[in-house]
């Protein structure tokens, strides 16, 4: 199975390339934009609030605990890389692909 360009499976983790739209009307996975998963969060990009909302959205959407989600790159920009530590990276990747396709 070929993975989309915004998703990488690692040993014990999944890396997700995201594009964040802060100050949106609701928190949601909003499909794909370019080669990144588009995330909309209600939080403003102030004092890490949007970063925290991104981690919460991805952990909640995949059924992982918040502590499993970490920001690998992009703390100050809209383009970020999020690492999701998990026991079954393939299942998490499949879940993210389904969620990304569902909002198109």
CNS distance restraints for C-alpha pairs under 8 A (distance, minus, plus):
assign (resid   3 and name CA) (resid   7 and name CA) 6.33 0.50 0.50
assign (resid   3 and name CA) (resid   8 and name CA) 7.28 0.50 0.50
assign (resid   4 and name CA) (resid  35 and name CA) 7.89 0.50 0.50
assign (resid   5 and name CA) (resid  35 and name CA) 5.65 0.50 0.50
assign (resid   5 and name CA) (resid  36 and name CA) 7.28 0.50 0.50
assign (resid   6 and name CA) (resid  16 and name CA) 5.70 0.50 0.50
assign (resid   6 and name CA) (resid  17 and name CA) 4.75 0.50 0.50
assign (resid   6 and name CA) (resid  18 and name CA) 7.14 0.50 0.50
assign (resid   6 and name CA) (resid  35 and name CA) 5.49 0.50 0.50
assign (resid   6 and name CA) (resid  36 and name CA) 4.80 0.50 0.50
assign (resid   6 and name CA) (resid  37 and name CA) 6.17 0.50 0.50
assign (resid   7 and name CA) (resid  14 and name CA) 7.19 0.50 0.50
assign (resid   7 and name CA) (resid  15 and name CA) 5.88 0.50 0.50
assign (resid   7 and name CA) (resid  16 and name CA) 4.85 0.50 0.50
assign (resid   7 and name CA) (resid  17 and name CA) 6.42 0.50 0.50
assign (resid   7 and name CA) (resid  93 and name CA) 7.21 0.50 0.50
assign (resid   8 and name CA) (resid  14 and name CA) 5.71 0.50 0.50
assign (resid   8 and name CA) (resid  15 and name CA) 5.04 0.50 0.50
assign (resid   8 and name CA) (resid  16 and name CA) 6.54 0.50 0.50
assign (resid   9 and name CA) (resid  13 and name CA) 6.35 0.50 0.50
assign (resid   9 and name CA) (resid  14 and name CA) 4.67 0.50 0.50
assign (resid   9 and name CA) (resid  15 and name CA) 6.43 0.50 0.50
assign (resid   9 and name CA) (resid  89 and name CA) 6.14 0.50 0.50
assign (resid   9 and name CA) (resid  90 and name CA) 7.05 0.50 0.50
assign (resid   9 and name CA) (resid  93 and name CA) 7.27 0.50 0.50
assign (resid  10 and name CA) (resid  14 and name CA) 5.64 0.50 0.50
assign (resid  10 and name CA) (resid  15 and name CA) 7.29 0.50 0.50
assign (resid  10 and name CA) (resid  89 and name CA) 7.28 0.50 0.50
assign (resid  11 and name CA) (resid  89 and name CA) 7.67 0.50 0.50
assign (resid  12 and name CA) (resid  85 and name CA) 5.85 0.50 0.50
assign (resid  12 and name CA) (resid  86 and name CA) 5.42 0.50 0.50
assign (resid  12 and name CA) (resid  87 and name CA) 5.69 0.50 0.50
assign (resid  12 and name CA) (resid  88 and name CA) 7.01 0.50 0.50
assign (resid  12 and name CA) (resid  89 and name CA) 6.25 0.50 0.50
assign (resid  13 and name CA) (resid  83 and name CA) 6.55 0.50 0.50
assign (resid  13 and name CA) (resid  84 and name CA) 5.33 0.50 0.50
assign (resid  13 and name CA) (resid  85 and name CA) 4.17 0.50 0.50
assign (resid  13 and name CA) (resid  86 and name CA) 5.24 0.50 0.50
assign (resid  13 and name CA) (resid  87 and name CA) 7.48 0.50 0.50
assign (resid  13 and name CA) (resid  88 and name CA) 7.88 0.50 0.50
assign (resid  13 and name CA) (resid  89 and name CA) 5.54 0.50 0.50
assign (resid  14 and name CA) (resid  83 and name CA) 5.71 0.50 0.50
assign (resid  14 and name CA) (resid  84 and name CA) 5.13 0.50 0.50
assign (resid  14 and name CA) (resid  85 and name CA) 6.54 0.50 0.50
assign (resid  14 and name CA) (resid  86 and name CA) 7.51 0.50 0.50
assign (resid  14 and name CA) (resid  89 and name CA) 5.69 0.50 0.50
assign (resid  14 and name CA) (resid  92 and name CA) 7.33 0.50 0.50
assign (resid  14 and name CA) (resid  93 and name CA) 6.80 0.50 0.50
assign (resid  15 and name CA) (resid  81 and name CA) 6.58 0.50 0.50
assign (resid  15 and name CA) (resid  82 and name CA) 5.62 0.50 0.50
assign (resid  15 and name CA) (resid  83 and name CA) 4.47 0.50 0.50
assign (resid  15 and name CA) (resid  84 and name CA) 6.31 0.50 0.50
assign (resid  16 and name CA) (resid  36 and name CA) 7.92 0.50 0.50
assign (resid  16 and name CA) (resid  37 and name CA) 7.39 0.50 0.50
assign (resid  16 and name CA) (resid  81 and name CA) 5.58 0.50 0.50
assign (resid  16 and name CA) (resid  82 and name CA) 5.21 0.50 0.50
assign (resid  16 and name CA) (resid  83 and name CA) 6.43 0.50 0.50
assign (resid  16 and name CA) (resid  84 and name CA) 7.95 0.50 0.50
assign (resid  17 and name CA) (resid  35 and name CA) 7.80 0.50 0.50
assign (resid  17 and name CA) (resid  36 and name CA) 5.20 0.50 0.50
assign (resid  17 and name CA) (resid  37 and name CA) 6.22 0.50 0.50
assign (resid  17 and name CA) (resid  79 and name CA) 7.32 0.50 0.50
assign (resid  17 and name CA) (resid  80 and name CA) 5.89 0.50 0.50
assign (resid  17 and name CA) (resid  81 and name CA) 4.58 0.50 0.50
assign (resid  17 and name CA) (resid  82 and name CA) 6.56 0.50 0.50
assign (resid  18 and name CA) (resid  36 and name CA) 4.82 0.50 0.50
assign (resid  18 and name CA) (resid  37 and name CA) 4.55 0.50 0.50
assign (resid  18 and name CA) (resid  38 and name CA) 5.75 0.50 0.50
assign (resid  18 and name CA) (resid  39 and name CA) 6.72 0.50 0.50
assign (resid  18 and name CA) (resid  78 and name CA) 7.95 0.50 0.50
assign (resid  18 and name CA) (resid  79 and name CA) 5.74 0.50 0.50
assign (resid  18 and name CA) (resid  80 and name CA) 5.28 0.50 0.50
assign (resid  18 and name CA) (resid  81 and name CA) 6.14 0.50 0.50
assign (resid  18 and name CA) (resid  82 and name CA) 7.46 0.50 0.50
assign (resid  19 and name CA) (resid  33 and name CA) 7.43 0.50 0.50
assign (resid  19 and name CA) (resid  36 and name CA) 5.82 0.50 0.50
assign (resid  19 and name CA) (resid  37 and name CA) 6.04 0.50 0.50
assign (resid  19 and name CA) (resid  38 and name CA) 4.91 0.50 0.50
assign (resid  19 and name CA) (resid  39 and name CA) 6.15 0.50 0.50
assign (resid  19 and name CA) (resid  78 and name CA) 5.49 0.50 0.50
assign (resid  19 and name CA) (resid  79 and name CA) 4.58 0.50 0.50
assign (resid  19 and name CA) (resid  80 and name CA) 6.42 0.50 0.50
assign (resid  20 and name CA) (resid  38 and name CA) 6.08 0.50 0.50
assign (resid  20 and name CA) (resid  39 and name CA) 4.94 0.50 0.50
assign (resid  20 and name CA) (resid  40 and name CA) 5.90 0.50 0.50
assign (resid  20 and name CA) (resid  41 and name CA) 7.30 0.50 0.50
assign (resid  20 and name CA) (resid  54 and name CA) 7.73 0.50 0.50
assign (resid  20 and name CA) (resid  78 and name CA) 4.94 0.50 0.50
assign (resid  20 and name CA) (resid  79 and name CA) 6.42 0.50 0.50
assign (resid  20 and name CA) (resid  80 and name CA) 7.67 0.50 0.50
assign (resid  21 and name CA) (resid  38 and name CA) 7.52 0.50 0.50
assign (resid  21 and name CA) (resid  39 and name CA) 6.17 0.50 0.50
assign (resid  21 and name CA) (resid  40 and name CA) 4.72 0.50 0.50
assign (resid  21 and name CA) (resid  41 and name CA) 6.26 0.50 0.50
assign (resid  21 and name CA) (resid  78 and name CA) 7.07 0.50 0.50
assign (resid  22 and name CA) (resid  40 and name CA) 6.07 0.50 0.50
assign (resid  22 and name CA) (resid  41 and name CA) 5.04 0.50 0.50
assign (resid  22 and name CA) (resid  42 and name CA) 5.85 0.50 0.50
assign (resid  22 and name CA) (resid  43 and name CA) 5.82 0.50 0.50
assign (resid  22 and name CA) (resid  44 and name CA) 5.41 0.50 0.50
assign (resid  22 and name CA) (resid  45 and name CA) 6.22 0.50 0.50
assign (resid  22 and name CA) (resid  50 and name CA) 6.28 0.50 0.50
assign (resid  23 and name CA) (resid  40 and name CA) 7.75 0.50 0.50
assign (resid  23 and name CA) (resid  41 and name CA) 6.09 0.50 0.50
assign (resid  23 and name CA) (resid  42 and name CA) 4.39 0.50 0.50
assign (resid  23 and name CA) (resid  43 and name CA) 5.31 0.50 0.50
assign (resid  23 and name CA) (resid  44 and name CA) 5.12 0.50 0.50
assign (resid  23 and name CA) (resid  45 and name CA) 7.84 0.50 0.50
assign (resid  24 and name CA) (resid  40 and name CA) 5.70 0.50 0.50
assign (resid  24 and name CA) (resid  41 and name CA) 5.40 0.50 0.50
assign (resid  24 and name CA) (resid  42 and name CA) 4.62 0.50 0.50
assign (resid  24 and name CA) (resid  43 and name CA) 7.59 0.50 0.50
assign (resid  25 and name CA) (resid  41 and name CA) 7.53 0.50 0.50
assign (resid  25 and name CA) (resid  42 and name CA) 5.82 0.50 0.50
assign (resid  26 and name CA) (resid  40 and name CA) 6.76 0.50 0.50
assign (resid  26 and name CA) (resid  41 and name CA) 5.95 0.50 0.50
assign (resid  26 and name CA) (resid  42 and name CA) 5.37 0.50 0.50
assign (resid  27 and name CA) (resid  39 and name CA) 7.48 0.50 0.50
assign (resid  27 and name CA) (resid  40 and name CA) 5.30 0.50 0.50
assign (resid  27 and name CA) (resid  41 and name CA) 4.23 0.50 0.50
assign (resid  27 and name CA) (resid  42 and name CA) 5.77 0.50 0.50
assign (resid  27 and name CA) (resid  53 and name CA) 7.95 0.50 0.50
assign (resid  27 and name CA) (resid  57 and name CA) 6.94 0.50 0.50
assign (resid  28 and name CA) (resid  39 and name CA) 5.93 0.50 0.50
assign (resid  28 and name CA) (resid  40 and name CA) 5.31 0.50 0.50
assign (resid  28 and name CA) (resid  41 and name CA) 6.62 0.50 0.50
assign (resid  28 and name CA) (resid  57 and name CA) 7.11 0.50 0.50
assign (resid  29 and name CA) (resid  37 and name CA) 7.50 0.50 0.50
assign (resid  29 and name CA) (resid  38 and name CA) 6.10 0.50 0.50
assign (resid  29 and name CA) (resid  39 and name CA) 4.71 0.50 0.50
assign (resid  29 and name CA) (resid  40 and name CA) 6.38 0.50 0.50
assign (resid  29 and name CA) (resid  99 and name CA) 6.86 0.50 0.50
assign (resid  29 and name CA) (resid 100 and name CA) 6.38 0.50 0.50
assign (resid  29 and name CA) (resid 103 and name CA) 7.19 0.50 0.50
assign (resid  30 and name CA) (resid  37 and name CA) 7.61 0.50 0.50
assign (resid  30 and name CA) (resid  38 and name CA) 5.26 0.50 0.50
assign (resid  30 and name CA) (resid  39 and name CA) 5.63 0.50 0.50
assign (resid  30 and name CA) (resid  40 and name CA) 6.58 0.50 0.50
assign (resid  30 and name CA) (resid 100 and name CA) 6.70 0.50 0.50
assign (resid  30 and name CA) (resid 103 and name CA) 5.52 0.50 0.50
assign (resid  30 and name CA) (resid 104 and name CA) 7.04 0.50 0.50
assign (resid  31 and name CA) (resid  37 and name CA) 6.14 0.50 0.50
assign (resid  31 and name CA) (resid  38 and name CA) 5.53 0.50 0.50
assign (resid  31 and name CA) (resid  39 and name CA) 7.74 0.50 0.50
assign (resid  31 and name CA) (resid  99 and name CA) 7.63 0.50 0.50
assign (resid  31 and name CA) (resid 100 and name CA) 4.44 0.50 0.50
assign (resid  31 and name CA) (resid 101 and name CA) 6.09 0.50 0.50
assign (resid  31 and name CA) (resid 102 and name CA) 7.34 0.50 0.50
assign (resid  31 and name CA) (resid 103 and name CA) 5.38 0.50 0.50
assign (resid  31 and name CA) (resid 104 and name CA) 5.30 0.50 0.50
assign (resid  32 and name CA) (resid  36 and name CA) 5.74 0.50 0.50
assign (resid  32 and name CA) (resid  37 and name CA) 4.51 0.50 0.50
assign (resid  32 and name CA) (resid  38 and name CA) 5.12 0.50 0.50
assign (resid  32 and name CA) (resid 100 and name CA) 6.49 0.50 0.50
assign (resid  32 and name CA) (resid 104 and name CA) 7.83 0.50 0.50
assign (resid  33 and name CA) (resid  37 and name CA) 6.22 0.50 0.50
assign (resid  33 and name CA) (resid  38 and name CA) 5.75 0.50 0.50
assign (resid  37 and name CA) (resid 100 and name CA) 7.05 0.50 0.50
assign (resid  39 and name CA) (resid  54 and name CA) 7.32 0.50 0.50
assign (resid  41 and name CA) (resid  50 and name CA) 6.73 0.50 0.50
assign (resid  41 and name CA) (resid  53 and name CA) 6.34 0.50 0.50
assign (resid  41 and name CA) (resid  54 and name CA) 6.88 0.50 0.50
assign (resid  42 and name CA) (resid  50 and name CA) 7.72 0.50 0.50
assign (resid  42 and name CA) (resid  53 and name CA) 7.87 0.50 0.50
assign (resid  43 and name CA) (resid  49 and name CA) 5.80 0.50 0.50
assign (resid  43 and name CA) (resid  50 and name CA) 5.00 0.50 0.50
assign (resid  43 and name CA) (resid  53 and name CA) 6.58 0.50 0.50
assign (resid  44 and name CA) (resid  49 and name CA) 6.26 0.50 0.50
assign (resid  44 and name CA) (resid  50 and name CA) 5.61 0.50 0.50
assign (resid  45 and name CA) (resid  49 and name CA) 6.01 0.50 0.50
assign (resid  45 and name CA) (resid  50 and name CA) 4.94 0.50 0.50
assign (resid  45 and name CA) (resid  51 and name CA) 7.54 0.50 0.50
assign (resid  46 and name CA) (resid  50 and name CA) 7.01 0.50 0.50
assign (resid  48 and name CA) (resid  52 and name CA) 6.19 0.50 0.50
assign (resid  48 and name CA) (resid  75 and name CA) 7.76 0.50 0.50
assign (resid  49 and name CA) (resid  53 and name CA) 6.23 0.50 0.50
assign (resid  50 and name CA) (resid  54 and name CA) 6.15 0.50 0.50
assign (resid  51 and name CA) (resid  55 and name CA) 6.40 0.50 0.50
assign (resid  51 and name CA) (resid  71 and name CA) 7.72 0.50 0.50
assign (resid  51 and name CA) (resid  75 and name CA) 6.88 0.50 0.50
assign (resid  52 and name CA) (resid  56 and name CA) 6.16 0.50 0.50
assign (resid  53 and name CA) (resid  57 and name CA) 5.98 0.50 0.50
assign (resid  54 and name CA) (resid  58 and name CA) 6.21 0.50 0.50
assign (resid  55 and name CA) (resid  59 and name CA) 6.05 0.50 0.50
assign (resid  55 and name CA) (resid  66 and name CA) 6.84 0.50 0.50
assign (resid  55 and name CA) (resid  69 and name CA) 5.64 0.50 0.50
assign (resid  55 and name CA) (resid  70 and name CA) 6.80 0.50 0.50
assign (resid  55 and name CA) (resid  71 and name CA) 7.49 0.50 0.50
assign (resid  55 and name CA) (resid  82 and name CA) 7.54 0.50 0.50
assign (resid  56 and name CA) (resid  60 and name CA) 5.91 0.50 0.50
assign (resid  56 and name CA) (resid  66 and name CA) 6.05 0.50 0.50
assign (resid  56 and name CA) (resid  69 and name CA) 7.85 0.50 0.50
assign (resid  57 and name CA) (resid  61 and name CA) 5.94 0.50 0.50
assign (resid  58 and name CA) (resid  62 and name CA) 6.12 0.50 0.50
assign (resid  58 and name CA) (resid  69 and name CA) 7.47 0.50 0.50
assign (resid  59 and name CA) (resid  63 and name CA) 5.91 0.50 0.50
assign (resid  59 and name CA) (resid  64 and name CA) 4.82 0.50 0.50
assign (resid  59 and name CA) (resid  65 and name CA) 5.89 0.50 0.50
assign (resid  59 and name CA) (resid  66 and name CA) 5.44 0.50 0.50
assign (resid  59 and name CA) (resid  68 and name CA) 7.21 0.50 0.50
assign (resid  59 and name CA) (resid  69 and name CA) 6.19 0.50 0.50
assign (resid  59 and name CA) (resid  84 and name CA) 7.61 0.50 0.50
assign (resid  60 and name CA) (resid  64 and name CA) 6.30 0.50 0.50
assign (resid  60 and name CA) (resid  65 and name CA) 7.34 0.50 0.50
assign (resid  60 and name CA) (resid  66 and name CA) 7.54 0.50 0.50
assign (resid  61 and name CA) (resid  96 and name CA) 7.90 0.50 0.50
assign (resid  62 and name CA) (resid  92 and name CA) 6.20 0.50 0.50
assign (resid  62 and name CA) (resid  95 and name CA) 6.51 0.50 0.50
assign (resid  62 and name CA) (resid  96 and name CA) 7.01 0.50 0.50
assign (resid  64 and name CA) (resid  68 and name CA) 6.40 0.50 0.50
assign (resid  64 and name CA) (resid  69 and name CA) 7.95 0.50 0.50
assign (resid  64 and name CA) (resid  86 and name CA) 7.51 0.50 0.50
assign (resid  65 and name CA) (resid  69 and name CA) 7.55 0.50 0.50
assign (resid  68 and name CA) (resid  83 and name CA) 7.88 0.50 0.50
assign (resid  68 and name CA) (resid  84 and name CA) 5.41 0.50 0.50
assign (resid  68 and name CA) (resid  85 and name CA) 4.88 0.50 0.50
assign (resid  68 and name CA) (resid  86 and name CA) 7.00 0.50 0.50
assign (resid  69 and name CA) (resid  82 and name CA) 6.76 0.50 0.50
assign (resid  69 and name CA) (resid  83 and name CA) 5.75 0.50 0.50
assign (resid  69 and name CA) (resid  84 and name CA) 4.59 0.50 0.50
assign (resid  69 and name CA) (resid  85 and name CA) 6.52 0.50 0.50
assign (resid  70 and name CA) (resid  82 and name CA) 5.74 0.50 0.50
assign (resid  70 and name CA) (resid  83 and name CA) 5.30 0.50 0.50
assign (resid  70 and name CA) (resid  84 and name CA) 6.59 0.50 0.50
assign (resid  71 and name CA) (resid  75 and name CA) 7.04 0.50 0.50
assign (resid  71 and name CA) (resid  80 and name CA) 7.35 0.50 0.50
assign (resid  71 and name CA) (resid  81 and name CA) 6.18 0.50 0.50
assign (resid  71 and name CA) (resid  82 and name CA) 4.66 0.50 0.50
assign (resid  71 and name CA) (resid  83 and name CA) 6.28 0.50 0.50
assign (resid  72 and name CA) (resid  80 and name CA) 7.52 0.50 0.50
assign (resid  72 and name CA) (resid  81 and name CA) 5.33 0.50 0.50
assign (resid  72 and name CA) (resid  82 and name CA) 5.45 0.50 0.50
assign (resid  72 and name CA) (resid  83 and name CA) 6.14 0.50 0.50
assign (resid  73 and name CA) (resid  80 and name CA) 5.45 0.50 0.50
assign (resid  73 and name CA) (resid  81 and name CA) 5.05 0.50 0.50
assign (resid  73 and name CA) (resid  82 and name CA) 7.20 0.50 0.50
assign (resid  74 and name CA) (resid  78 and name CA) 7.07 0.50 0.50
assign (resid  74 and name CA) (resid  79 and name CA) 5.91 0.50 0.50
assign (resid  74 and name CA) (resid  80 and name CA) 4.26 0.50 0.50
assign (resid  74 and name CA) (resid  81 and name CA) 6.47 0.50 0.50
assign (resid  75 and name CA) (resid  80 and name CA) 6.88 0.50 0.50
assign (resid  85 and name CA) (resid  89 and name CA) 7.93 0.50 0.50
assign (resid  86 and name CA) (resid  92 and name CA) 7.74 0.50 0.50
assign (resid  88 and name CA) (resid  92 and name CA) 6.59 0.50 0.50
assign (resid  89 and name CA) (resid  93 and name CA) 6.03 0.50 0.50
assign (resid  90 and name CA) (resid  94 and name CA) 6.13 0.50 0.50
assign (resid  91 and name CA) (resid  95 and name CA) 6.19 0.50 0.50
assign (resid  92 and name CA) (resid  96 and name CA) 6.26 0.50 0.50
assign (resid  93 and name CA) (resid  97 and name CA) 6.22 0.50 0.50
assign (resid  94 and name CA) (resid  98 and name CA) 6.25 0.50 0.50
assign (resid  95 and name CA) (resid  99 and name CA) 6.24 0.50 0.50
assign (resid  96 and name CA) (resid 100 and name CA) 6.05 0.50 0.50
assign (resid  97 and name CA) (resid 101 and name CA) 6.20 0.50 0.50
assign (resid  98 and name CA) (resid 102 and name CA) 6.10 0.50 0.50
assign (resid  99 and name CA) (resid 103 and name CA) 6.98 0.50 0.50
assign (resid 100 and name CA) (resid 104 and name CA) 7.24 0.50 0.50
